[in-house]
Amino acid sequence: MTRRVIIVTNCTNRKRVGDDTVTLTAADMNGSLSSVAARWGKAIRKVRPSKEAQDIYMGRAFSEARQVAASLGGTLYIVSAGLGVVGATEAIPSYNLTVAEGDNSLKPLLTHLGKRPSDWWTALTTELGQQRSVRALLESNADALALFALPGSYIALIAEDLASLTQRQLSRVRIITSDHGRTLVPEHARHVALPYDERLEGSSYVGTRTDFPQRALRHFIEVLTGHELSVDDARASVSAAMLALKKPVIPLRERKTDSEILTLLRKNWDRFDGASARLLRYLRDEALVACEQSRFRNLWCRLQQDLANEG
């Protein structure tokens, strides 16, 4: 019998948010992590859950993880910097908080306090309840194989939680992340981190840095049938797959101003039906323009709003 599978992915900056979205103001960011977590927990509890988690998170990374979970008949969970571990079908409040770069990031607070992302996770799960931890997730899914597809920033977030897992629990875990992300996995868990690297970009599973773990997850399932392999066989299969690929040569790309990039996007908007992923690929692969993803996202949203106003 095939083992039951759960997929664990990260929350995203792109969310469908409502008018009652919970955020932390500058004033809320004062004091110890535990006091900030207490204020955050109080704010979260005041807001009625609006939608299922799977209907709030957006973007390719989340879509890839959702697709893999559906293909395996598995259950999808999300590691959230604001809510802990949540199920995809769980109703959650609209919120905005992240450990990654962007608006409402915890990075400035952590830097000011000299704390690590994992310290925030400890404070958060203490405030919201240990049932929101990774360890509790594995304990409540004791018969399942857990496939974690997370970028380095979220590996850092749950690092101490991963460090608390027993070897028996780890035997049911596979961690899929970037080269850098693997260096953030606690040492006693690194044997379950699969050796995916940038050579994946030489396959048909190409994309951006932010969705690398989820694309690698899909490769692991669709190409390697990795959920049926032991951890040693899984590592060997991934290593062999990477050896068979070559990291593509990145072309030299020209730097342009925001205004110049907006002009290019406007000229090609109809050509690509306004699809952000296709327009980003156009900029990078055809126009050979350097544009970091968060910058592109801001420009794309700006142009989308301008076009809507013009219409």
N, C-alpha and C positions, 0 to 999 in steps of 0.2 A: 504494500500500500504506500502511495506517495505521501510524504510527510506534509502536514499542514504548514502553510507559509504565511508569515506576516511581513509586510514591507514598512520600513520606517524611513521617512524622508523629512526634510526640513520645511519650516514655514517660509513664506516668501514675502518680500517687500511689496509685491503687487497683490493687493487684496481688494475685494468688493466690500467697501466700507460704507456704513450708514451715517446718519446725522449724529448718533449717540456714540461715536467711536471713542474708546477709552485711550487716552494718551497721558504721558507724564510731562508736566510743565517744568520749567527751570526750577521753580520753588520746590517741586516734589523731589527733585534730584539732590536735595541737601540731606546730610546726615550719613549714618552707617548704611551698609547694604541691607541689613535686616529692617531698618526703619523705612527705607525706600520700598522694600518688598512688601512691608505691611501696608503702606499707603497704596501701593499698586493693587494688592489683594483686596483692600476695601473698595477701591474704585471699580474693580472687575465685578465684585459681588453685587454692586449696585445696579449694574446694567443687565437687562434681561437678554438671554441668548437670542440672537437674531436669525441665524441660519446654520445649517450643517457646515462643519469645517471644510468639507470638500467643495462647498459652494461659495466659500469666501476666498480661498487661496487661488491665485492665478499664475500663469506663466508656464513656459515649456518644462521646466524642471518638475513642477508638480504634476503636469499632464503626463510626463513620461512615467513617473512613479505610479500614478493612478492606472495607467495602461498596463503596467506589469502586474500590479495587484489583481486587476480584472482578468488578465490572461491566465493567472495561476489559480483563480478562485480564492485568492487570499484576502486578508484584511489589511487596510492601510492605516498607518498611524503617522502623526506629525509631531516632530520635536519643535516646540514653540518657545521662544524666549520670553513670551508673556504669559503662557498658560501651562507650561510643562508638556508632558506627553498627552496628546488628545487623539481620539479616534476620528477617522474621516467622516463618519456619520453622526458624530456628536454635535449637538447644538452648542455653539459658542458665541460669546459677545463679539461685537465688532471692536477691534483694537489696533493699535499701531505701536509696536515696540520691537526692536531687533538688536542683535549683537553684531550684525554686519554693518557695513557703511550705509549711510542714508539718513533720512529724517527719523527722529525719535530713536536714535541709536544709543545704546548703553555705553559705548566706547569712551566718551568723554568722562562719564562718571567713574568707570572702572580705572581709567588712567589717573584721575584725580585722587582716588582712594588707594591706588597701588594694588588693586585687586585683579584677579583673573576672571574670565568669563565663567569658569566653573564655580567660582565663589558666588556669583549671581545665581547660578542654577541651584546651588545648595540653599541659598536664602529663599529663592522662589518656591522650591518644593517643600521647604519647611513651612512656609506661609500657606501654600495652597493644599498641602497634604502629600505624604509620601506616595500616595497612589498615582501621583503625577510623575514619578521617577522612572528611569529606564529599568532599574532593578525590579520594580513592581510590575512593569509591563511584561518582563520575562517570567516572573513568578505566576502571573495570571494567564500566561500562554505557555505553560510548561511542556506542551507536546509539540510546539511549533518551531520551525526554523525561522530565525529572524534575520532579514536582510536589511542592513542599514546602508542607505545611500545618502551621504551627508558631505557637504563641503568642509574645509578645514575649520572655518569659524564655528560650525556647529559641533564638530568633533571636540574642539577646545571647550565648548559650552558644557558638554556632558562627560568630559574626561574623567572627573572624579567618580561619577556614577558608573562609568565603564570600569574604573579601577576597583569598584566594590564587588564586581561580579565574580562568582566562583568559576573555576575551570570547567565545571560541569555545565554551568550556564553558558560560558563562552563557547563550548563545543557546539552549541546551537545557534551561534552568531556568525555572520559574515559581514565584514565592514568594507564598503566600497567608497573610496574617496580618492583624492588626488595624491601625487607624490608628497606634497607638503602636508596634506591632511594625515598621511600615515605617520609622519614624525610626531604628530600630536596625540596619537593613540597611546594610552598607557602601555608601558613595556610588556607587562604580562598578558596583554591582549593583542599584541601586534601579529601574532601567528594567525589570527583570524582576519587580518586586514589583507585584502587581495591586491596583488601587484599591478594594478592598472596604472598606465602613465599616458603621456601625450601622444604616444604612437597610435592610440585609439583614433586620433584625428586622421590617420591614414586609411581608415575604414569607411564604411558607409554611415557610421554612427557619429557624424560630425555635428558640431554645434559651438556653443560658447563656454567659457570657463565656468559660468554660474550653473550650467546644467550638466557639467561633466560627470558628476557621480551618478546621476539618473540615467544618462546615456550609457555609461558603463554598466549599470544595473541591467538595462535592457539587453545589451550585448551579452552579458553573463547568462541571462535566461534564454534569449532567442537563439544565440549561436552556440553556447557551451552547455546548455541545459544544466546550469550550475547548481540549481536547487536539488539535483539528484546526486550530487557529488559529495564525498567527504571533504573535510577542510584541506587535507593534503592534496587530494586530487584537484580540488578547486584552484588552489594556488598554482599547481603545475599546469593546469589547463590555461589559466590566465597568462602565465609566463610564456607558454608556447604561442598563444594567440598574439601577444605583444611582439615576440621575436619575429613573427611572420609579417609584421607591419613595419612601415617606416614613417617616422614623423615627417609630415609635409614641410617643405621649405616655405617659410612665411615671407611673402613678397614685401618689398619696401613700400610703405604706405605714406602718403603725403599728409601733413598736418594742415587743417583748414580751420577757419574761424567758425563760430556758431552760425553766423549769417550765411557763409558759403555753404555749409552743410545743409542748412534749412532750404536754400535755393535748390540744391541737388534733390533733396527729399520731395520738395514740392513738384519739381519737374517730372519725377518718376512715381509720384503717389498713385495715379490711376493705373500705371503699368503694373504695379504690384498690389493693386486693390487696397492700398493702405496698410498691408500686413507688416507689422513691425519686424518680425523675424526675417522676412524676405527683403525688406528695405535695408536692414542691417547687413545682410549678406551682400546685397548690391553694393553698398558703400565700401565694404572691405574687399570683396573679391573682384568686382568689376570696375568701380570708380577708384579703387586703391586709395581710399581715404582712411586715415587713422582716426578711430572714434571709440573710446572706451564705452562699455555697455551702459553704465548708469548715465553718462553724458548723452548717449544716443536716446535713451529712454526719456530723458527730460525734453530733448529737442523734438522727439516724435510726439509726445503729449502736447507740447506747445503748438506744433503745427496742426495736430488733429483738432485742437480747440479753435485755432485761427480759421481753419477750413469750415468748421461747424458754424462759426459766427458769420463767415462770408456767405454760407448757404442760406 
